[in-house]
Amino acid sequence: MAGPWRARRRGVPLRPILVGVDGSAPGDAALRWAAHEASLRGVGLCVLHVFAGAPLVDLGHGLDWEEAHHAVEDAHRRAEKIAPELHVRSQVVLGGPAETLIRRSAEAGLVVLGKRGRGGFRDLLAGSVALQVAGHALCPVVLAHAGWRPPIDDREIVVGADREAALRAAFAEADLRGVRLRAIHAWRPIMPAGPSGLTPMTFAELEQNEEKTLARTLAPWRERHPGVRVVESAMCDSSRHALTEASRTAELLVIGAREHFGDYTLALGTTAYAVVHHVACPVLIAREHGRHHVDEPEENRAVSGSASSDGL
């Protein structure tokens, strides 16, 4: 167990981890991931099932009241078996699942959910609880995928390097785990519109500019986390494709979300929304929040005039 001193030193929040369970396979995957992460950080684990109906009314879907309690009790026991040293609390509460989890996230260091709940793929596309929470939670959110297994060798975290919140979380997680961090900066050339009198840059010059941009962006984070081995990947590609491909062998993908908007898809951003749907490894969605801010160096955001960052 890493212990809270190690987590604090590496900038990882020490608040307890909140995991939502619903008796589904993705919910079980979320429980396993959350228990291991709580043990690594040296924090408590809160296992929560939000019951959307009335206790004595069968709505014809999901778990009934008694089943929900059994599912949470079973999840509690399994979490203690995964990490015997964990302090585990478990609870069944009445309310709207998304609203309840978002409200509870104010006191959590991390919320962990299954990427798909009992509603299945259609529910995920229509607006699942997981996506609503990911778009509006007051702390980072991890979406776990059933069937995923962490790599044993050549461990790596992948981060989209175009948002400060994602870099902050990714460097802290890589430092805590002692694994390599791959920072991806995807960009696309900007073609001049009409005569401008400017000499177009060659592709090699554009590529070199974007590599320098990425290096400047990462420099303060490297300084704060000198023990993290960083692989810099500036590539002419879409962020969606670059991150999805790089995540195939990653143990965690870290992406940044936009500031809050009314709709959860906008809150995530179109690229993040697409990436969440198509990657199999756990995805950590980070967003800036003043109350949860850990002092870090300001990011140097140099911008090339000849290429556009395909950010999140």
C-alpha atoms as one frame of an Amber mdcrd trajectory, in Angstrom:
protein
   0.000   0.000   0.000   1.381   3.373  -1.015   0.134   5.193   2.057  -1.342
   8.710   2.222   2.089  10.348   2.574   3.101   9.083  -0.857  -0.175  10.121
  -2.464   0.020  13.604  -0.941   3.605  14.031  -2.067   2.623  13.216  -5.635
  -0.359  15.550  -5.741  -3.068  12.868  -5.606  -6.241  13.837  -3.652  -6.630
  12.125  -0.275 -10.419  12.245  -0.139 -12.164   8.846  -0.203 -13.039   7.147
  -3.470 -16.724   6.803  -4.306 -17.734   3.835  -6.460 -21.206   3.286  -7.851
 -22.409  -0.330  -8.095 -25.553  -1.689  -9.729 -25.031  -5.436  -9.979 -23.799
  -5.233 -13.590 -20.486  -6.490 -14.985 -19.205  -2.926 -15.600 -20.215  -2.084
 -12.026 -18.114  -5.017 -10.815 -15.184  -3.767 -12.921 -15.584  -0.333 -11.348
 -15.530  -1.889  -7.874 -12.295  -3.784  -8.554 -10.597  -0.709 -10.015 -11.775
   1.523  -7.171 -10.640  -0.888  -4.450  -7.146  -1.183  -5.953  -6.918   2.599
  -6.397  -8.074   3.306  -2.826  -5.444   0.884  -1.539  -2.770   2.551  -3.686
  -3.692   6.024  -2.457  -4.197   5.011   1.161  -7.770   6.371   1.337 -11.189
   5.006   2.235 -13.704   3.502  -0.197 -17.413   4.292  -0.257 -19.592   1.743
  -2.099 -22.881   3.288  -3.180 -26.028   2.106  -4.936 -28.577   4.790  -5.793
 -32.106   3.382  -5.896 -34.231   5.443  -8.262 -37.665   3.972  -7.388 -39.717
   3.652  -4.221 -38.601   0.753  -1.961 -41.876  -1.171  -2.290 -42.548  -0.481
  -5.972 -41.277  -2.761  -8.761 -40.582  -0.572 -11.797 -39.740  -3.582 -13.970
 -36.073  -2.750 -14.509 -32.867  -2.774 -12.526 -32.617  -4.152  -8.989 -35.439
  -4.138  -6.474 -34.918  -2.760  -2.974 -33.861  -6.052  -1.392 -31.613  -6.991
  -4.317 -29.925  -3.585  -4.132 -28.999  -4.170  -0.483 -27.684  -7.650  -1.271
 -25.634  -6.276  -4.173 -24.065  -3.573  -1.998 -23.308  -6.006   0.841 -21.652
  -8.358  -1.647 -19.655  -5.481  -3.150 -18.548  -4.457   0.347 -17.239  -7.950
   1.083 -15.441  -8.216  -2.267 -13.756  -4.835  -1.795 -12.425  -5.958   1.593
 -11.193  -9.179   0.004  -9.393  -7.260  -2.772  -7.670  -4.959  -0.258  -8.037
  -6.208   3.349  -6.500  -3.031   4.769  -9.211  -0.818   3.212 -11.708   1.131
   5.280 -14.929   0.405   3.365 -18.318   2.033   3.838 -21.384   0.939   1.869
 -24.836   2.398   1.441 -28.083   2.207  -0.530 -29.758   5.594  -0.963 -32.952
   6.795  -2.630 -32.744   9.403  -5.358 -31.793  10.136  -8.915 -28.579   8.233
  -9.683 -26.786  10.973 -11.634 -27.878  13.808  -9.354 -26.945  11.876  -6.215
 -23.511  10.864  -7.484 -22.742  14.393  -8.672 -23.721  15.805  -5.272 -21.667
  13.170  -3.423 -18.668  13.883  -5.665 -18.102  17.158  -3.790 -16.620  15.157
  -0.904 -14.776  12.528  -2.973 -11.285  12.461  -4.419 -12.493  10.293  -7.289
 -15.771   8.803  -8.531 -15.556   5.405 -10.260 -18.368   3.987 -12.395 -18.866
   1.243 -14.936 -18.783   2.501 -18.514 -22.119   0.844 -19.146 -24.728   0.113
 -16.518 -27.707  -2.201 -16.590 -29.323  -0.115 -19.328 -26.873  -1.416 -21.944
 -25.472   0.221 -25.075 -28.642   2.078 -26.023 -28.741   3.729 -22.615 -25.089
   4.702 -22.928 -25.672   6.525 -26.224 -28.913   8.147 -25.075 -27.378   9.641
 -21.933 -26.279   7.236 -19.254 -25.668   8.000 -15.617 -21.944   7.489 -16.191
 -21.763  10.160 -18.879 -23.841  12.627 -16.883 -21.608  12.172 -13.852 -18.466
  12.394 -15.972 -19.703  15.665 -17.416 -20.681  17.358 -14.163 -18.925  15.773
 -11.166 -16.945  18.005  -8.816 -13.933  15.684  -8.833 -12.234  13.438 -11.409
 -14.300  10.513 -12.693 -13.038   7.114 -13.854 -15.149   4.973 -16.182 -14.180
   1.292 -16.069 -14.951  -1.298 -18.726 -15.986  -4.885 -18.035 -13.545  -7.459
 -19.347 -10.538  -5.151 -19.285  -7.353  -6.503 -17.728  -4.378  -4.291 -16.830
  -1.109  -4.921 -18.684   1.469  -6.822 -16.645   4.573  -5.563 -18.442   5.424
  -2.279 -20.145   2.901  -0.341 -18.075   1.892   3.052 -19.414  -0.578   5.865
 -18.778  -1.729   7.893 -21.785  -2.800  11.543 -21.527  -4.217  14.081 -23.926
  -1.729  16.909 -23.373  -3.936  19.823 -24.406  -5.675  20.438 -21.071  -4.031
  21.375 -17.795  -6.427  19.336 -15.663  -5.571  16.179 -17.595  -1.815  16.792
 -17.272  -2.109  17.429 -13.547  -4.007  14.191 -12.970  -1.897  12.094 -15.353
   1.465  13.109 -13.910   0.193  12.483 -10.378  -1.161   9.039 -11.286   1.992
   8.034 -13.188   4.157   9.217 -10.293   2.075   7.301  -7.762   2.209   4.081
  -9.807   5.802   4.420 -10.979   4.844   3.866 -14.629   5.636   5.571 -17.937
   3.492   8.470 -19.148   2.791   8.988 -22.855   1.718  12.586 -23.557  -0.134
  12.985 -26.852  -0.522  16.279 -28.688  -2.534  15.842 -31.895  -2.507  18.641
 -34.454  -3.626  19.383 -37.983  -2.078  21.734 -40.559  -3.851  24.997 -41.274
  -3.932  25.771 -44.989  -3.856  29.474 -45.870  -7.116  30.796 -47.322  -6.375
  32.998 -50.333  -3.242  34.991 -51.183  -1.437  36.212 -48.077   2.105  36.822
 -49.227   3.336  34.291 -46.671   5.537  31.371 -47.566   3.839  28.153 -46.403
   5.814  26.131 -43.895   6.921  22.677 -44.884   5.403  19.706 -43.121   8.738
  19.078 -41.396   8.733  22.642 -40.049   5.162  22.300 -38.828   6.024  19.016
 -37.152   9.052  20.549 -35.459   6.977  23.497 -34.197   4.373  21.197 -32.681
   7.041  19.067 -31.014   8.482  22.225 -29.440   5.007  23.280 -28.322   4.489
  19.948 -26.582   7.930  20.093 -24.953   7.210  23.593 -23.554   3.823  22.476
 -22.285   5.287  19.479 -20.446   8.393  21.199 -19.027   6.854  22.492 -15.753
   5.140  19.165 -15.113   8.374  17.247 -15.685  10.042  19.549 -13.171   7.410
  18.859 -10.535   7.464  15.081 -11.175  11.122  14.340 -12.005  10.677  10.614
 -11.384   8.111  10.173 -14.165   9.438   8.858 -17.466   7.642  10.783 -20.212
   7.261   9.859 -23.865   6.319  12.898 -25.970   4.094  12.151 -28.977   3.231
  15.105 -31.214   1.434  13.759 -34.276  -0.534  14.973 -37.249  -3.804  13.233
 -36.446  -7.158  13.761 -34.784  -7.149  13.615 -30.987  -9.934  11.049 -31.102
  -7.955   8.612 -33.242  -4.573   9.267 -31.613  -5.842   8.743 -28.070  -7.939
   5.702 -28.949  -5.018   3.989 -30.665  -2.532   4.809 -27.899  -4.918   3.568
 -25.214  -5.089   0.023 -26.615  -2.183  -1.113 -24.435  -2.506   1.502 -21.668
  -3.552   0.834 -18.100  -5.262   4.239 -17.893  -6.236   7.015 -20.310  -6.501
  10.539 -18.880  -8.463  13.217 -20.724  -9.675  16.697 -19.833 -13.265  17.893
 -19.938 -14.576  21.337 -20.718 -15.884  23.708 -18.090 -19.487  23.048 -17.094
 -22.234  23.484 -19.661 -25.902  22.599 -19.432 -25.675  19.452 -21.529 -23.418
  16.578 -20.480 -22.090  15.937 -23.991 -20.943  19.561 -24.207 -19.478  19.347
 -20.717 -17.270  16.481 -21.830 -16.462  17.929 -25.241 -17.081  16.141 -28.505
 -13.653  14.463 -28.643 -13.786  13.273 -25.029 -17.338  12.034 -25.578 -16.227
   9.966 -28.574 -13.087   8.656 -26.867 -15.038   7.473 -23.819 -17.206   5.328
 -26.087 -14.406   3.659 -28.008 -11.585   2.839 -25.586 -11.492  -0.385 -23.590
  -9.113   0.698 -20.817 -10.293   2.766 -17.833 -10.698   6.469 -18.647 -10.062
   9.228 -16.119 -11.899  12.483 -16.912 -10.373  15.481 -15.152 -11.716  19.035
 -14.875 -10.489  22.150 -13.128 -12.216  22.995  -9.868 -10.920  25.640  -7.510
 -11.827  23.765  -4.344 -10.002  20.638  -5.470  -7.022  22.456  -6.941  -3.541
  21.216  -6.039  -0.834  23.833  -6.521   1.037  23.145  -9.711   3.157  25.239
 -12.064   1.312  27.210 -14.683   1.187  25.474 -18.029   3.116  27.176 -20.825
   0.642  27.213 -23.683   2.677  28.191 -26.717   0.557  28.180 -29.857   1.813
  27.629 -33.372   0.448  29.923 -36.003   0.682  27.283 -38.703  -1.044  24.329
 -37.117  -4.110  23.853 -34.981  -4.164  21.743 -31.832  -6.846  19.124 -32.113
  -7.568  19.340 -28.406 -10.306  17.978 -26.225
